[in-house]
Amino acid sequence: MNGVHLGIKNFKCTQCDYQATKKSNLQRHINDIHLRIEKFKCDLCGYLAAQRIHLKSHVISVHLKKKEQLGTKKCSQCGYRAFDESKLQKHMDSVHHGVYFECNQCSYKTSRKDHLQNHVKTIHLKLRNYKCNLCDYKASQKGNLKHHINSVHLGIRRFKCEHCDYQSPTKYSLTLHINSIHLGINVKCGQCDYQTSRDINLKNHIRRMHLKIIEFKCEQCNYKASQKSNLNQHYKSVHSK
């Protein structure tokens, strides 16, 4: 029987009185207390923690308490809300002054330069540089990562539907819900007559029909598809015979 099962603390810290039954526990103690090695970063404020559980405790204790304070700055000309004055001013300057930025690889255009940059990174470069330290989620934009943490890990649902029990982390999602479920209003494609009740369907339509994005390739021939279901159907009809 070894020292762990007997409760014998054979591993002693040379810098303080701490003792451990396992070498790994001693090493963790040295890293956390004496070396202060911090590996896990909070994507909401930059806080660093030595262990993931400490990061989770920080997010819950610090940011969960602030959820009622989110989005307090409101645009006087539309329903846009911002976290601080500088972001609101950026919105006013770009959206309400008629400035447009166009993508040189497709027909996408936007009133904000950072949106164009994010579009290129997401659609054309397919970058996912922002990783959640609480799970394996990755995002192409920091804002999407914050939205993920707020909605998935903090459970923030600030926007409530007046007609049913539906709650949403964003006003945009709530608007889509009301339009499609309660008003029967579809979201429309700005480049053709296509319309749908779901935002994700519209995004997929634009990627397939207007951006001509081909994501799924057959490993047995040169066939390409924009949807996995089409590729599966191709396998069944062509290669399963």
N, C-alpha and C positions, 0 to 999 in steps of 0.2 A: 504494500500500500504506500503510495507516494505522499508527499507533503501537502498536496492540495486537499486530498480526502481527510487527512489528519488535522487540517487547519493550521499547519506549521508555516509560519511566515519566514521563509529562508532568504527572501530577496529584500535587502535593506537599501534605502536611499542614502547616498553618501553626503547629501546636502541638507537633509532634515531627518526627522524621526520616523518618517513613513516606512512601513514594512508591507510586503505583499507575499501571497502564496504562489503567485505566478510571475514569471519574468515579464510577460507581456503587460501585466497590470503595472509593474514597476516602470516599464518603458513609457507607458501611457501617462503615468504620473509625472515623470521627468519632462516629457514633451509638453504637457498641459501647464504644469506649475512652474518649472524652472526654465525651460527653453521657450515656453509660450509659443509653440508652433500652432499657427492658426490656418486651417485648411479650408474651412467652409465659410463662404461669403454670402451675406444677405443682399439680394438683388434689389431690395427696396430702399436700403440706406447705406450699404457698404460695411456693415458690422461684420467682424471676423470671429469665428469660433473654432475651437480645437476639435470639437466633436459635432456630428450632425444633430444629435439630440439637443445640444446646447443651442444650435441655430434654430431648431424647431421651437424651443422654449422662448427664444428671443422674438421670433416672428409672432407667436401667439400673444405674448405678454406686451410687446411694444406696438406692433402694427394692428393687431386685432382691436385694440382699444381705440385706435384712431379711425376706425372704419366709418364712423358717423361724420367725420370731418372731411371725407374725400369729396372732391369735385364741388367745392363751395364757390368758385369763381364762375359766373355765368355771363355769356355773351349777350349784349343788349339787343343784337340784331337777329339772333337765331337761338336755338336751344342748346348750343355747344357749352360744355362745362370744362373747366381746367383745374388742375391741382394748385397752380400758383399764378400770380399776376403776369409773370414773364411769358408763360405759355399762352395765356389768354391774349396778350398783346400780339404775340406771334400769329395767332389765329386771326385776329382782327386785320393785321397788316396783309396777310396772304389771301384770306378768303374774301374779304369785303372790299378789296381794291382791284379785283379783276385781273390778277397776274396768273398766267398759266405756264406750266412747264410740261413739255411733251417728250415722250419716250422715243428714242431714235431707232428702236427695234420693233415697236408695234404701235398701235393707235392710241395707247393709253395716254391720258393727260390729266393734270391735277393742278390745283391752285397753290400747292405747297411743294417746295423743292425737296424737303426731307421725305415727303410721300413718294416722289419720283425715285429718289435714291433707294427707298425701301422696296419699291416695286421692282426695280432692276435686280436688287439683291435676292428678292423672294422668287420672282417669276423667271428671270433669265439666268441668274447665277445660282439660284437655289441654295443660298447660304443659310445656315442655322447656327449662328455664332453664340446665341444666348441660351445657356443651359440652366435648368432649375436645379438647385442644390438639395431640394427636398424629394425629388424623383428624377426620372430619366427624360422628362420633357425637354425639348429644344425648340427655340423660336428664332425667327429671322429678325425680329424687332424687339427692342427692350420693352416697349409698351405692351407687346403681346405676352411677354414673360411676366410682367407685373399683373396683367389681366389674369393670366393662368394662376399665379400665386393667390391673388385675391379671391378668385372664384372657386378654385379647387382645394387649396390648402387652408384658406381662411374662411371659406364658405360665405363670402360677401355677396348678397343679392339685394342691392340697394333699390332697384327699380321694380315696383310691384304693379301688376295689372289690376285695373279697376273693375274688370269684368269677371275675373276668375282668380284662382290661387297662384297663377304663374308669377315667378319672380326671376329677374335677370340681373347679371352683373353689369350690363351696359344699357344705356338708353336706346341705342341703335337696335339691339336685339329685342327689346321690349316693343319698339315701334314695328318691327317686322312681325312680331307675334300678333299684335293687335290688328295690323293690316290684313294678315293672312287668315287668322282664326276668327276674329270678331267682325271685321269689316269686309272680308272677302276681296281685299285689294292685293293684287300680285305685284311683285317687283319686276321691272321691265329692263330688258337689255337696251343699252343706248346705241347699239350698232345695227340692230335688226328688230323684227317684230316679236321675238321670243319673250315670253313672260312666264313666271312661276311663283308659287306661294312660298318657296323656300329659297333663302339667300345662297345656300350651298349649291343648289341646283343651278342658279344663275352663274356662280363662279365657275362651276364645271363647264357650263355652256360656253362661256367666254374663252376659257382655256382651250377647249376642243375646236370650236368653230372659228374664232377670230384670231387667237394667238397661235393656233395650229401646233399646240404643244403635244408631242408624242412621248409618252412616259413608259410604255410597256412594249418590250421587244420579244419576239419569239426566238427561242434558243435553237430551234431546228430549221428555221428558214429566215427570210428577210422581212417577214410580216411585222408591222408596227401598229400599235393601237393607243388611243388616248384614254381608254378605260380598261381596267383589269378584266371586267366581265366580257368585253369584246375579245380579249386575248384568250380567255378560257373557252369561249365559244369557238374560236379559231382552232384551238388544240383539239376540241371534240370533233369538229367537222372535218379537219384536214389530217391531223396526225394520229388520231385514235383508230383509224380504219386499218 
